[in-house]
Amino acid sequence: MGAVVPPPRRRLPAGRPSLSEQLAACSASSDTIIADMKKTFKSRFDREGLLLEVPTRYLHVGRCESQFGGIARFFSHEVVYAFEHPHHRHVEMHMRYADMAQPSTAPMGRGVGRGRGRGAPEFRFRIVNELAYFTREYDPTNPAHRLAIGFTTSADLRRFEAEVYPCVVVAAGGGGAAGGAPQPQPLRSAGSLGRVGTRR
């Protein structure tokens, strides 16, 4: 009896990748998507260079004030604040210290906040550029327009003054004033504000 010859293997059409090649391609594509997502949302989770993270009562931007408390994350070169805009919904603001002018702090009882945040201890400053999404609320040429982050406690303000404020003053050109009115400081030419992104 002769040997049994197995049938020839079915060949894949020319140019069609094998199953293992398709799985490898899918895995690489998934890795790329995950890496892009991590890059996109890095600011929300990245703690590298974080100096201080504190809950806040509000963020005041020119004529617009957030109606919700949030979390302010102070890094060595910028502060990141999640802000509820009345028209653009959730906005994550990245504000670089180098783009700030006339930084100052205000103790309890002297804050500009309204409603439940009235009189909260504050970090105040101006930005030398126009703000994306806040062109109607904030005018960098109007000396009365400024930004203010309202802290929930005086202890948080003291931590900010000890751990973060020196970095702000150096980056902003040394024109800061702790515990009092802002010192006069000429506005620099407009530079990069940093990133201001939205999540809908």
Phi, psi and omega in degrees: 000129183286159179294146179277125180264120180295149180294151180295144180293143179286123181274142177287147177305148181301133178089352180268124182290155178286170180299318180296323178292322178295318179296320179296320180294320179296318179297317179296321179295319179297318178299321179294317180297315180296319179297319178296320179295318179296322179293319182294318185256017182302320184298335182278341185234341184291129181245008179293127180079008181288125179264323185201138175229121184220149172288151181230159178275326184191167167233122179260125180234101180056248180262003183245129180237131176297137180267003183231144173291163181207195178240127175256126179246114183261119177257182183290341184231351182202164172245138179246127184224129176272123190234134177268102181275140183297338181244323184263007178063229187279119179239131175257113185264133173246110185243113182281140179296329181293341179262007181265151175225149176054048177291146177200168174236154180229131181287175178306134178099351183239010181286162182266359183298154180247166176064229183294337181268006184301129175079010181292149174297143192224157163248119184245149178192170173240156176247135187282350182248169168290150180257127174300138181074356181229030182294331179276330185271332186231126178242111183295343178271353179267112183296343179278346180271131178207175176246150179213131174255119182268118179280158180278333181221159175293330179297321178294322177297317179296321176297318178298315181296328182276323190257335187239317189306322177301322177296321180296313183298317180296313182293326182276000176099012175080020183259025185273163178216111180276134175071025180197190182289151179299140176278144179302136178209125180296142179286136177278168176295149185297132176237203180283131178277337188104196186263136171230107186243163179235151173232117183259000000 
